[in-house]
Amino acid sequence: MRRLFIPLLALALLSSACGDDAPRELAGIQRTPLPSVGATELPEVTNGGSPLSFVAEEDGLLLVYFGYTHCPDVCPTTLSDVRSALRKMDDDDAGRVELAMATIDPERDLDEIISGYVQSFVPNSHALRTTDDRQLRAAADAFGADYGVATADDGEIEVIHTGFLYVVDDEGQLLLTWPFGILAEDIADDLSQLLAETT
């Protein structure tokens, strides 16, 4: 019995040590190889229309979202989850995360509307807007996002869009994609882990 106990104890201790060192599995989706979006840019209306490149600040992360202010559910839910996730994080880590939202409905989302909307969820966020659909489409394509805006026969404006939230690092690499419905806790945990890896 004694001989059996010692190997089992050693195995348990080894397993425990390995488990502690192993990073948790990220809740978001990682593509291989990591796409590069750093060469892509859109006008930032919260900064006088200056172009914003999709690159995070040094040692930071940039969250990118393509949506619109008239969205009844997906957009406000996603942005609320981002706000909740940042509040769950350590203040220093949360301070290294920025949010940029690009409107896919620029005809209705005028500069002050998109700016006020995104910053009502996360202050100091970047509001992006262009009426050049080719420029907007190129930016969305770089992330793998899609959208469509059409006017129905009754005059109702119909908008469709992918509900993904993206994470970009300070080299312009698309590190992670979260589908709609990801929990705020998972967003916070993924961000904290990614930030620890960049430090």
C-alpha positions as CSV (number, residue, x, y, z in Angstrom):
1,M,0.0,0.0,0.0
2,R,2.8,2.4,0.9
3,R,4.6,1.9,-2.5
4,L,1.4,2.6,-4.4
5,F,0.6,5.7,-2.4
6,I,3.9,7.5,-3.1
7,P,3.7,7.3,-6.9
8,L,0.0,8.4,-6.8
9,L,0.9,11.3,-4.6
10,A,3.7,12.4,-6.9
11,L,1.4,12.1,-9.9
12,A,-1.2,14.2,-8.2
13,L,1.3,16.9,-7.4
14,L,2.6,16.9,-10.9
15,S,-0.8,17.2,-12.4
16,S,-1.7,20.0,-10.1
17,A,1.5,21.9,-11.0
18,C,0.8,21.4,-14.7
19,G,-2.7,22.7,-14.3
20,D,-1.6,25.8,-12.6
21,D,0.9,26.7,-15.4
22,A,-1.5,25.9,-18.3
23,P,-3.3,29.0,-19.5
24,R,-7.1,28.8,-19.6
25,E,-8.7,28.3,-23.0
26,L,-9.9,31.6,-24.5
27,A,-13.7,32.0,-24.9
28,G,-13.2,33.8,-28.2
29,I,-12.2,32.5,-31.6
30,Q,-8.6,32.8,-32.8
31,R,-7.8,32.5,-36.5
32,T,-4.6,31.0,-37.7
33,P,-2.6,32.8,-38.9
34,L,-3.7,35.9,-37.1
35,P,-5.2,38.4,-39.7
36,S,-3.5,41.8,-39.9
37,V,-5.9,44.8,-39.9
38,G,-3.4,47.5,-38.9
39,A,-3.2,49.0,-42.4
40,T,-7.0,49.6,-42.4
41,E,-8.4,52.9,-41.2
42,L,-11.7,54.8,-40.9
43,P,-12.4,58.5,-40.1
44,E,-12.8,59.1,-36.3
45,V,-15.6,61.7,-35.8
46,T,-14.6,61.9,-32.1
47,N,-11.3,63.3,-33.3
48,G,-12.3,65.8,-36.0
49,G,-12.5,63.1,-38.7
50,S,-8.8,62.2,-38.5
51,P,-8.2,58.6,-39.7
52,L,-8.0,55.9,-37.0
53,S,-5.9,52.9,-37.8
54,F,-7.0,49.6,-36.3
55,V,-3.9,49.3,-34.0
56,A,-4.0,49.4,-30.2
57,E,-1.9,51.6,-28.1
58,E,1.4,50.2,-27.0
59,D,0.9,47.2,-24.7
60,G,-2.9,47.7,-25.0
61,L,-5.8,46.2,-26.8
62,L,-8.4,47.7,-29.1
63,L,-12.0,46.4,-29.2
64,V,-13.6,46.9,-32.6
65,Y,-17.3,46.7,-33.4
66,F,-19.4,47.3,-36.5
67,G,-23.0,48.3,-35.7
68,Y,-25.5,51.1,-35.7
69,T,-27.5,53.2,-33.2
70,H,-31.0,52.2,-34.3
71,C,-30.1,48.5,-33.6
72,P,-32.9,47.2,-31.3
73,D,-31.0,44.5,-29.4
74,V,-27.6,43.1,-30.7
75,C,-25.6,46.4,-30.6
76,P,-26.8,47.7,-27.2
77,T,-26.4,44.3,-25.6
78,T,-22.9,43.9,-26.9
79,L,-21.8,47.4,-25.8
80,S,-23.4,46.8,-22.4
81,D,-21.4,43.6,-22.1
82,V,-18.2,45.5,-22.9
83,R,-19.0,48.1,-20.3
84,S,-19.7,45.3,-17.7
85,A,-16.5,43.4,-18.6
86,L,-14.3,46.5,-18.2
87,R,-15.9,47.1,-14.8
88,K,-15.1,43.6,-13.7
89,M,-11.4,44.0,-14.6
90,D,-8.5,45.4,-12.6
91,D,-8.5,49.2,-13.1
92,D,-5.0,49.1,-14.6
93,D,-5.9,46.4,-17.1
94,A,-9.2,48.1,-18.0
95,G,-7.3,51.3,-18.7
96,R,-5.3,49.5,-21.4
97,V,-8.4,48.6,-23.4
98,E,-10.0,51.0,-25.9
99,L,-13.2,50.6,-27.8
100,A,-13.9,51.7,-31.4
101,M,-17.3,51.4,-33.0
102,A,-17.8,51.9,-36.8
103,T,-21.4,52.7,-37.9
104,I,-22.7,50.7,-40.8
105,D,-25.7,53.1,-41.1
106,P,-23.9,56.5,-41.7
107,E,-26.9,58.1,-43.3
108,R,-28.8,58.1,-40.0
109,D,-25.9,57.9,-37.6
110,L,-24.5,61.4,-38.0
111,D,-21.3,62.3,-36.3
112,E,-22.8,63.5,-33.0
113,I,-25.2,60.6,-32.9
114,I,-22.7,57.8,-33.3
115,S,-20.3,59.6,-30.9
116,G,-22.8,60.1,-28.2
117,Y,-24.1,56.6,-28.6
118,V,-20.8,54.7,-28.2
119,Q,-19.5,57.0,-25.5
120,S,-22.7,56.5,-23.5
121,F,-21.5,52.9,-23.0
122,V,-17.8,53.5,-22.7
123,P,-16.5,57.0,-22.2
124,N,-13.7,58.2,-24.5
125,S,-14.5,55.5,-27.1
126,H,-13.7,56.1,-30.7
127,A,-16.7,56.7,-33.0
128,L,-15.9,55.9,-36.6
129,R,-18.1,57.0,-39.6
130,T,-17.7,57.3,-43.3
131,T,-20.2,57.8,-46.1
132,D,-17.8,56.1,-48.6
133,D,-19.3,52.6,-48.7
134,R,-16.1,51.3,-50.5
135,Q,-14.0,52.4,-47.5
136,L,-16.4,51.0,-45.0
137,R,-16.7,47.7,-46.9
138,A,-13.0,47.4,-47.1
139,A,-12.7,47.9,-43.3
140,A,-15.4,45.4,-42.6
141,D,-13.9,42.9,-45.0
142,A,-10.5,43.1,-43.2
143,F,-12.2,41.9,-40.0
144,G,-14.5,39.4,-41.7
145,A,-17.6,41.5,-40.8
146,D,-20.6,41.9,-43.1
147,Y,-23.5,44.3,-43.3
148,G,-26.3,45.5,-45.5
149,V,-28.6,48.5,-45.5
150,A,-31.7,48.6,-47.7
151,T,-35.0,50.5,-47.9
152,A,-38.1,48.4,-48.1
153,D,-41.1,49.1,-50.3
154,D,-42.9,50.7,-47.3
155,G,-40.0,53.0,-46.7
156,E,-38.7,51.1,-43.7
157,I,-34.9,50.9,-43.5
158,E,-33.7,47.4,-43.0
159,V,-30.2,46.7,-41.6
160,I,-28.4,43.5,-41.2
161,H,-24.9,43.0,-39.8
162,T,-22.7,40.4,-38.1
163,G,-22.7,40.8,-34.4
164,F,-19.0,40.0,-33.8
165,L,-16.7,41.9,-31.4
166,Y,-13.0,42.0,-32.3
167,V,-9.8,42.4,-30.4
168,V,-6.7,44.0,-32.0
169,D,-3.2,44.3,-30.5
170,D,-0.6,47.0,-30.8
171,E,0.8,45.5,-33.9
172,G,-2.5,45.5,-35.7
173,Q,-3.1,41.8,-35.4
174,L,-6.7,40.5,-35.0
175,L,-6.2,38.4,-31.9
176,L,-9.7,37.3,-31.1
177,T,-13.3,37.3,-32.3
178,W,-16.2,37.0,-29.9
179,P,-19.7,36.0,-31.3
180,F,-22.8,37.8,-30.1
181,G,-23.9,36.5,-26.7
182,I,-20.5,36.1,-25.2
183,L,-20.7,36.6,-21.4
184,A,-19.2,39.8,-19.9
185,E,-17.2,37.5,-17.5
186,D,-15.6,35.7,-20.5
187,I,-14.8,39.0,-22.2
188,A,-13.1,40.3,-19.0
189,D,-11.2,37.0,-18.5
190,D,-10.0,36.9,-22.1
191,L,-8.9,40.5,-22.0
192,S,-7.0,40.0,-18.8
193,Q,-5.3,37.0,-20.2
194,L,-4.3,38.7,-23.4
195,L,-3.0,41.7,-21.6
196,A,-0.9,39.5,-19.3
197,E,0.6,37.9,-22.4
198,T,1.5,41.2,-23.9
199,T,3.2,42.6,-20.8
